[in-house]
Amino acid sequence: MVARIAASIGPSNDFVPLHAPEFLGNEHAFVNDCIATGWVSSVGSYVDRFESAVAAACDAEFGVAVVNGTAALELAMNIVGVRRGDEVLMPTLTFVATANAAHHLGAVPHFVDSNEETLGIDAESLSVHLRQIGERRPEGLYNRKTGRRIACVLPMHVFGHSVDIHALSAVCEEFGLDMVEDAAEALGSRYHGRACGSFGRIAAISFNGNKIVTTGGGGAIVTNDAELAQRAKHLSTTAKRPHPWAFDHDEPGYNYRLPNLNAALGVAQLEQLPERLKKKRKLAQRYIEVFDNFSGGEVFREPGGCTSNYWLNTLVLSKDISLSSRDFLLNGVNARGYMVRPVWNLMHTLPFHCDCPRASLRVAESLERRLINLPSSAMLAGNL
């Protein structure tokens, strides 16, 4: 495994991180401009430019910049009507932020299984599960086992690979559920030619330091619904009514707006997105070629009809692999200077989720012990 990683990206030279940011464009100029003008907080021209650029990148009409991806998810669910005590359908195979956003609203995560071909929510198994536990009422879909309303479906595009949107949309239509996309990892990824983040009523993007485009820390809501976008901007700005000097707040809000300083960094980063996507895909193809006929597994490829950003390249180990063998690989490869990591602990295994509702999670439980992320920085494609 070490030999194949080295053949893909070169020698480790002591340490190769999993995903490092690149600053090759106007980052310094735009950030310095913010400092020079004094517009460094949540109001400024770069915030407006960043929101427009994010919306365009996601084939959406509107973008609302916020402090991080978790805040974006929380706000997105809030404004589509998720309330305290509601259940939110989400994959157990996801980063904890997906579940945390529901918790912050007082909602209850309801964990569902994954698909081997996409790593995201499996629409067919979700449909079977909802037929078993769902009860349609005039006010919505309810879980007959818990008595709680099921408010929405929250698919996450794992490692930048799109879920099967068409199949999942059909399930949402069948059961009368809104789709809120967790596209935190999927900026630049496309499903049948259309950008991830443009399919649900609303979507959340992350610009954390390890994402394909970064603002240091930051996130955004994207939507084609003008009313939802306005609501998101209002709530994220402490629910303050516009006025030259009065502090008139009409409801409890959030102080979630992205600072102009971070937005300046993001504007410069988004200018480089097309070239960065080319590098990421070039690196992914190199891994696929080098790991061809690897006896221990294979590199995950983008699902059919999709164009992935390959945020994190992923080795899918053979189904007969044991957890101890996986950990042996992780320890050995990291010791040789290449940062590799397993997938996140499945959400239903975390102690604070022991009482959360769940479907059969057979596929996710198999994938958990078999996924290993490989070094995926765009700069690694530079010498290929």
N, C-alpha and C positions, 0 to 999 in steps of 0.2 A: 504493500500500500504506500509506504514512504517513497519507494522507487517510482511509482506511477505519479504521485503528486509532484515529485521533483522533475519528472519528465514533462509534466504539464506546465509548471510555472517556474522552474529553475530551483537552484539551491536555496536553503532556508536562510543562510547568513545570520544565524543565531535565532531569529524569530520572524515568522510571517503571520501577521494578525488575520483574524477571520474576515473583517471588512473595515478598511480604513477610508477616511474621507480624502477627497482630492480638491485642491483649490488652484485652478489653472486659468481662471478668467478674470473677471472684474471684481472679485471679492474685496480685495484691498481698497480699490478705488471707491466702491459703493459704500463700504463701511466707514471709510475715512470721510466721505461726503456727509454721512449722518453725523459723525462727530463734529465736523466743521460747522454744520448748520445748527447743531443742538437738538435736532429732531431725532431723539434716540428711544423714546418711549412708544406707546401704543398708537400714536397718531403720526402720520407722515406719508410722503409720496411713495415710499418703497412698499409700505403695507398695501396700498391700492394696486401698485404694479404687480406685486407678488400674488395677490388674490386673483387678478386677471390672468396671470400666467399659469397659475395652478388650475384654474377652471378650464383654460384652453387645453392644457396637457391632459385633462380628464374628459374631454369632449362634453363639458358641462357649461351651463350658462353662468353660474355664479360660484364664487369661492369666498369663504370666510376664514381668515387666518386666526389661529388660536395657539395657545402656549405649548401644547403637545398633542400626540395622537389620542391619548386616553381622554383628555378633555374634549376632543373632537367627537369621540364616540359617545361620551356621556351627553353632550349637547344634542347630537344627532338623534339619539333615542328619546331624549326629553321632548324635542319639538315634534316628533311624530306620534307622541302620546303615550310613551311608556311611563307607567306610574308605579308607585310603591306597591309591592305585593304582586305585580305582574310577573309572568315568566317570559324569559327571552331565550329562544332556541339558538344555540351556538355550538360549534364543534368543541369536543373535549381536547382535540389536538389544536391548540392555539397558544399564543403567549398570554400570560395572566392578565394583561391590560384589557383584553376583550371582556373577561369576566368582571374585572374590577370596575369597569365603566358601568355595568349593570348594577353592581353592589352600591355604587355611589348614589344611584337613583332610588335605592331601596328595592330594586327588582331582584328576581331570583333567576340565576342561570339554570338553564335546562339543557343538559349536554346530549349531543347526538353524534353519530358515527361519521367516519371519513370514507373517502373513495380512494382506492389504490391508484387510479389513473390521474387524479388531480391533487390529492392530499387534502382537499377541502371537503365540505359537507357532501355526503352522499344523498342525492335527492330521492332515489328510490327507497332506500331504507328509512329516510325521514317520512316519506308518504305512508309507508306501512306503519310506522310508529304512531303517526298522528291519527290514522284510522283506528288504531287500538285504544288510544287514550283520549282522543279529542272529542269534544261535544260542541256542535254548533248551536249558538244561541243568538237571538236578535242583536245583542250587544257585542258579539264576537265569538272567537274560538276559546273554549275552556278545557282545562285538563280535568277530566272527570275523576281522576284519582286524588288530586289535591284541592280541587275546587277553585283554582286560580285561573285568571285570564291569561292566555298566551298572546303576548302583545305583538311580537315580530320575530323575524328570522334574521340572524346576524352572521352571515357567511364571512369567513376570513380567507383571503387568497394567500395560501401558505407559500412562503419563500418567493412570492411574486408570480405564482402559477394560478391562473384563474380557475375558480370552481366552474362546474357545468351550469352556466347561467340559465340557458334555455330550460333545462330540466327543473332547476330550482325555482325559476319564475312560474312554471306550470304548477308546482306544488303550492306556492304562495297564492296563486289565483284560485286553486281548488279549495283552499282552506281560509281564504280571506285574510291573508297575513301581509303586512308590509315587509319589505326587504330593506334593511339598513346594511350597506356594504362596509365591512372592515377591510379597506384597501390600503392599510398602513404600509404593507410591504410591496404593493403592486403598482407604484407610480410608473407609467410607461408601458405596462403590460396591456395586452389587447385580447379580446375574445371575439372571434369572427370579425375582426377588423375594427371593433369598437372598444374604446378605452375602458379598462376596469375603473370603477368609481362612477360610471354613468348609467348603471342599470337599475339600482334601487331607487327608492324615493329620495334617498340621501346617502352620502358616503363620507367616510373619514380617512384621511391620509396622515402619515407620520413623516416628519423631517428630522428625526433623531440623528445623532452623530454617526450612526452606523448604517443609515439608509442610503439609497442610491443618489439622492439629493438631500442635502442637509441645511438646516438653519441653525445648527448647534443643538437646539431643542425647539421643537415647534410642531404644529399640526395644522390641518385645514379641514373644513367641511366643504363638500362640493355637492351641488344639486342643480336641477333644471327648474325647480319650483321657486319662483320669486318670493312667495309668501314665506316659505321655509327659510330661505336665505336671509330675509329681513328679520325674521324671528331669531335666527341664530346670531346675527350681528347685534341685535338689541340685548338678548340675554347675556352674551359674552362681554358686553360693555356695561356691566353692573345694572342693566335694565334702566339706564338713564335716558330720559326723554331729551331730544335735541333742544338746546337753548344756549344762547350766548354766555350766560353766567349762572343760571339757576340750577340747583342740584335737585332735580325732580325725578325720583325713581318710582316706577309704578308697580313693581313687584320684586321679590328677591331675585337677584341676578348673580352673575359670575364675573370675576375679574380675570377673564381668560384671553384677552386680546394679545396677539403676538406683537412684541416691540418692533418698532421701525428698524432698529439696529439688526435684529435677526432677519427681518424681511429683506433688508439690503443684501445680506449674505445669500438668502434664498433666490433673489432675482438673478444674481450672478450665477448661482448653481443651475438654475433652470435653463439659462442660456446654453449650458453644456449638456443638457439631458440627451439630445439626439446622438451626440458623439459617445456619451457614456453608455448608452444602450448598445451601440455597436460594439464597444469594447467588452461589455458584459456578455453579450451573445457569442462573441469570438472566443472568450475564455471558456464559456460553457461547452462550445463545440470541441475545444481542445480536450477538456476533461472527458467528454463522451468518447472521443477517439482513443485517447490513451488508456481509458479503463475498459475498452472493448475486450471481451473475453476474460475479464477479471473473474476469477473463480469465486470470490467472496461476495459479489453483488454487481450492481450496475448503477451508473449515474442517472439520476432522474431526468427525464426529458419533458419538455413542455407538452401539455395535452393537445390532442388533435384540434385543429382549428384555432389554436391560440398562438400568440406571439408573446413570450414571457420576457420579463426583464432579468430573469435569473438572478434575483437579488442575492440569494445564497445557493450556491451549487451544493447538491446533496447526493451522497452515496446511499443507495438503498441496499442494505445487506441481504443476503439470502434468508429465506424464511426459516431455515433450520438453525440460524445463529442463536447462540445463548446470550443472555445479558452479560455474563462474565467474559465471553469472547469479545463482545462489543467494547466493554470497558478496557480489556487488554489492548485493543486497537487504539482507543482514545488515549490511554496512558502512553503507549509506545510512540504514536505519531506526534503528540504534543512534546514528548521528551526530545524528539529529533528537530524541534524548532518550527513545526507547522501547527498553527492553532486550528484544531478541529473540535467540534462539540456535538453532543447528542441533541435531539429535539427536546423541547420543553417537557417537564413533567405533565402528564395529562391532567386536565383541570379537575376531573372527578376524583383524582387520587389525593388532592390537597386536603388537609384536615378541615378547613373551613367550608369545604364543599361536600362533606360526607352526607348531608341530608338533602342535597339538591336532587331534583328529578333527573332521570337519565334514560336514554334508550339503550338497546344492546350496543356495545362499543367494541365489538370483536375486531374490526379492522384497525381501528385506532390503537388498540392495545398491542396488536402485532407490529404496527408501524413504529410505535414508540421505541422498541428495542432495536430497530433496524435502520434508523435514519441517522446519518452522520453528515454534518455540514462541513464543507471544505473551504479553504481560503478563497475568497471571492471578490477581493478589491478590484475595481476596474483597471487600476494601474498594472495589475499582473498580466494584462493582455498586451502590454506595451511592446514586448519583445517577441510576440508570436507572429 
